[in-house]
């Protein structure tokens, strides 16, 4: 088996942490998320994943976030079987394979050229699936996606690594290019950005957390076409029942404190 060498540092290297988290959890006895392609990718990548210091609880947390977004995307596809999906900063995520949408769905994965090249070596082609080798902050990718109908834009693990101006420019570009659609991404509060800098994977990769938002409704002032639909808090999703008792007790306390309850979640907007 040919092993793929990687040379990723900083923000880019976090894609290895999420890949490894999915693979580790997928191998567990009763996972909330099965991801055999992630397991295979970890075996094929020439990288010492041990230095990410991924604990089982960290892998479970990754799986819970991914499963939550999978569920939201699946619900959207059930309502819109001919959707156009754009996954920004896709990294080595395998969502298009996990959800296995119908061939009528046009799915675009967007990331840096070297990441897309690595994806092409690790994952098979499939009908209706296109990869675009451009960073999410480069507006050139917009012209590579047909603007003939509504879109679903998914940006998992992206916005917290951008500056505020990059987030606003990205969202304005999307809402200007496409006639209508939905945008969902995982957002951290400002407190979570500060605390997240202490996370083992963040410290191990040298990534920098930059942007957080305490009230997702505030974003509509900077991107006027957006309308906030809802916010799903991680502490409220059913999979948290799989967390150890101590973590569940801490979440119960956090849920009683407004700014701690809103420390992170998935936000959805329409335009």
C-alpha positions as CSV (number, residue, x, y, z in Angstrom):
1,X,0.0,0.0,0.0
2,X,1.4,3.4,-1.0
3,X,1.4,5.8,1.9
4,X,0.7,9.5,1.3
5,X,3.2,11.9,2.7
6,X,1.7,15.2,4.2
7,X,3.4,18.4,5.1
8,X,0.7,20.4,6.8
9,X,1.2,22.9,9.5
10,X,-0.9,25.6,11.4
11,X,-4.5,25.9,10.5
12,X,-4.3,23.4,7.7
13,X,-3.0,20.7,10.0
14,X,-6.2,20.7,12.0
15,X,-7.8,18.7,9.2
16,X,-5.6,15.8,10.3
17,X,-7.0,16.2,13.8
18,X,-10.6,16.0,12.7
19,X,-9.8,13.1,10.4
20,X,-8.1,11.2,13.1
21,X,-10.9,11.9,15.6
22,X,-13.4,10.5,13.2
23,X,-11.3,7.4,12.5
24,X,-10.6,6.7,16.2
25,X,-14.2,7.0,17.2
26,X,-15.4,5.0,14.2
27,X,-13.2,2.1,15.4
28,X,-14.9,2.2,18.8
29,X,-17.3,-0.5,19.9
30,X,-20.5,1.5,19.4
31,X,-19.8,4.7,17.6
32,X,-22.2,7.6,17.0
33,X,-20.5,8.0,13.6
34,X,-19.2,5.3,11.3
35,X,-16.6,6.6,8.9
36,X,-14.7,3.7,7.3
37,X,-13.1,6.0,4.7
38,X,-11.6,8.0,7.5
39,X,-10.2,4.8,9.0
40,X,-8.6,3.9,5.7
41,X,-7.2,7.4,5.1
42,X,-5.4,7.4,8.5
43,X,-3.8,4.0,7.5
44,X,-2.7,5.5,4.2
45,X,-1.3,8.8,5.4
46,X,2.4,8.9,6.5
47,X,2.0,11.0,9.6
48,X,2.6,10.5,13.3
49,X,-1.0,11.0,14.5
50,X,0.1,10.4,18.1
51,X,1.4,13.9,18.4
52,X,-2.1,15.2,18.1
53,X,-2.8,13.8,21.6
54,X,-6.3,12.7,20.6
55,X,-8.1,11.3,23.7
56,X,-11.2,9.1,23.3
57,X,-13.3,12.0,24.7
58,X,-11.8,14.3,22.0
59,X,-12.6,11.8,19.3
60,X,-16.2,11.5,20.6
61,X,-16.6,15.3,20.6
62,X,-15.4,15.5,17.0
63,X,-17.9,12.7,16.1
64,X,-20.8,14.5,17.8
65,X,-20.1,17.7,15.9
66,X,-19.8,15.9,12.6
67,X,-22.9,13.8,13.2
68,X,-24.9,16.9,14.1
69,X,-23.9,18.6,10.8
70,X,-24.5,15.4,8.9
71,X,-28.1,15.3,10.3
72,X,-28.8,18.9,9.2
73,X,-27.4,18.3,5.7
74,X,-29.3,15.1,5.3
75,X,-32.5,16.9,6.3
76,X,-31.9,19.5,3.7
77,X,-31.2,16.9,1.0
78,X,-34.4,15.1,1.9
79,X,-36.3,18.3,1.1
80,X,-34.3,19.3,-1.9
81,X,-33.2,16.2,-3.9
82,X,-31.7,18.3,-6.6
83,X,-29.6,20.5,-4.3
84,X,-26.3,22.1,-5.0
85,X,-24.0,21.6,-2.0
86,X,-20.8,23.5,-1.5
87,X,-18.6,22.2,1.3
88,X,-16.0,24.9,2.1
89,X,-12.7,24.0,3.7
90,X,-13.7,20.4,3.3
91,X,-10.3,19.1,4.4
92,X,-10.4,15.3,4.5
93,X,-14.0,15.1,5.5
94,X,-16.0,12.3,3.9
95,X,-19.5,13.7,4.2
96,X,-20.4,13.2,0.6
97,X,-19.6,9.5,1.0
98,X,-21.3,9.2,4.4
99,X,-24.5,10.7,3.2
100,X,-24.3,9.2,-0.3
101,X,-26.7,11.7,-2.0
102,X,-28.5,10.9,-5.2
103,X,-26.8,11.6,-8.5
104,X,-29.2,14.6,-8.9
105,X,-27.3,16.4,-6.2
106,X,-24.4,18.5,-7.4
107,X,-21.7,18.5,-4.6
108,X,-18.6,20.7,-4.6
109,X,-15.8,20.2,-2.1
110,X,-13.5,23.3,-1.9
111,X,-10.1,23.5,-0.2
112,X,-6.4,24.4,-0.8
113,X,-4.9,22.8,-3.9
114,X,-2.6,20.5,-1.9
115,X,-5.5,19.3,0.2
116,X,-7.6,18.6,-2.9
117,X,-4.7,16.7,-4.4
118,X,-4.4,14.6,-1.2
119,X,-8.2,13.9,-1.3
120,X,-7.9,12.8,-4.9
121,X,-5.3,10.2,-3.9
122,X,-7.4,9.0,-0.9
123,X,-11.0,9.0,-2.0
124,X,-12.7,7.7,-5.1
125,X,-14.7,9.8,-7.6
126,X,-18.4,9.6,-7.6
127,X,-21.3,10.9,-9.8
128,X,-22.2,14.6,-9.3
129,X,-19.1,15.2,-7.2
130,X,-16.5,17.9,-8.0
131,X,-13.4,19.1,-6.1
132,X,-12.1,22.7,-6.4
133,X,-8.6,23.4,-5.4
134,X,-8.9,26.9,-4.1
135,X,-9.0,28.3,-0.5
136,X,-12.4,29.2,0.8
137,X,-11.3,32.8,1.1
138,X,-10.4,33.1,-2.6
139,X,-13.6,34.4,-4.4
140,X,-12.5,32.6,-7.6
141,X,-14.1,29.4,-6.5
142,X,-17.5,31.1,-6.7
143,X,-17.3,31.2,-10.5
144,X,-16.6,27.4,-10.6
145,X,-20.1,26.7,-9.2
146,X,-23.2,27.2,-11.3
147,X,-25.4,30.0,-10.0
148,X,-28.6,28.6,-11.6
149,X,-30.5,27.8,-8.3
150,X,-30.4,27.7,-4.6
151,X,-27.3,26.3,-2.8
152,X,-26.5,24.8,0.6
153,X,-23.1,26.0,1.8
154,X,-21.5,24.1,4.6
155,X,-18.4,25.5,6.4
156,X,-17.4,23.1,9.1
157,X,-14.2,24.0,11.1
158,X,-13.5,27.1,9.1
159,X,-14.8,30.4,10.4
160,X,-13.0,30.3,13.7
161,X,-9.7,30.3,11.8
162,X,-10.6,33.4,9.8
163,X,-10.5,37.0,10.6
164,X,-13.8,38.9,11.0
165,X,-13.3,40.7,7.7
166,X,-12.6,37.3,5.9
167,X,-15.8,35.9,7.3
168,X,-17.8,38.9,6.2
169,X,-16.2,38.9,2.7
170,X,-16.8,35.2,2.3
171,X,-20.5,35.4,3.2
172,X,-21.1,38.5,1.1
173,X,-19.5,36.8,-1.8
174,X,-21.8,33.8,-1.4
175,X,-25.0,35.8,-1.0
176,X,-24.0,38.0,-4.0
177,X,-23.2,35.1,-6.3
178,X,-26.2,32.8,-5.7
179,X,-29.9,33.7,-6.0
180,X,-30.9,32.0,-2.7
181,X,-29.8,29.3,-0.3
182,X,-28.8,28.2,3.1
183,X,-25.5,28.6,4.9
184,X,-24.5,26.5,8.0
185,X,-21.3,26.5,10.0
186,X,-20.0,25.7,13.4
187,X,-19.5,29.0,15.3
188,X,-17.6,29.6,18.6
189,X,-18.3,32.3,21.0
190,X,-15.5,34.8,21.8
191,X,-15.0,33.0,25.1
192,X,-14.7,29.6,23.3
193,X,-12.1,31.1,21.0
194,X,-10.0,32.0,24.0
195,X,-10.5,28.7,25.7
196,X,-10.0,26.7,22.5
197,X,-6.4,27.9,22.2
198,X,-5.6,25.6,25.1
199,X,-7.0,22.5,23.2
200,X,-4.3,19.8,22.7
201,X,-4.9,19.6,18.9
202,X,-4.7,23.4,18.5
203,X,-1.4,23.5,20.4
204,X,0.0,20.5,18.6
205,X,-0.7,21.9,15.1
206,X,0.1,25.5,15.8
207,X,-3.2,26.6,14.5
208,X,-4.6,30.1,15.5
209,X,-8.2,30.7,16.5
210,X,-9.3,34.2,15.5
211,X,-13.0,34.7,15.1
212,X,-15.9,34.2,17.5
213,X,-19.4,35.5,17.7
214,X,-21.6,35.7,20.8
215,X,-24.9,36.5,19.1
216,X,-25.2,35.0,15.6
217,X,-28.0,37.4,14.9
218,X,-25.4,40.2,14.8
219,X,-23.9,38.8,11.6
220,X,-26.9,40.0,9.6
221,X,-25.8,43.6,10.2
222,X,-22.6,42.9,8.3
223,X,-24.2,40.6,5.7
224,X,-27.6,42.1,5.1
225,X,-29.0,39.3,2.8
226,X,-28.6,36.8,5.6
227,X,-31.5,35.8,7.9
228,X,-30.7,33.7,11.0
229,X,-32.8,30.5,11.0
230,X,-31.7,28.7,14.1
231,X,-28.7,27.7,16.3
232,X,-28.1,24.1,17.4
233,X,-26.1,24.0,20.6
234,X,-23.8,20.9,21.1
235,X,-25.0,20.6,24.7
236,X,-28.6,19.9,23.4
237,X,-27.9,17.2,20.8
238,X,-28.9,13.6,21.7
239,X,-25.4,12.2,21.3
240,X,-24.2,14.1,24.5
241,X,-25.8,11.2,26.4
242,X,-22.7,9.2,25.3
243,X,-20.3,11.6,27.2
244,X,-18.9,10.4,30.5
245,X,-20.9,11.3,33.6
246,X,-18.5,14.0,34.7
247,X,-18.8,15.8,31.3
248,X,-22.6,15.5,31.4
249,X,-22.7,17.0,34.8
250,X,-20.5,19.9,33.7
251,X,-22.8,20.4,30.7
252,X,-25.8,20.5,33.0
253,X,-24.2,23.3,34.9
254,X,-23.2,25.2,31.7
255,X,-26.8,24.9,30.4
256,X,-27.9,27.0,33.4
257,X,-25.5,29.8,32.6
258,X,-26.4,31.8,29.5
259,X,-23.0,32.6,28.1
260,X,-21.6,29.1,28.8
261,X,-24.6,27.4,27.2
262,X,-24.0,29.4,24.0
263,X,-20.3,28.7,23.9
264,X,-20.5,26.8,20.6
265,X,-22.9,25.3,18.1
266,X,-24.1,25.1,14.5
267,X,-25.8,28.2,13.1
268,X,-28.0,28.2,10.0
269,X,-28.8,31.2,7.8
270,X,-30.9,31.6,4.7
271,X,-30.7,34.3,2.1
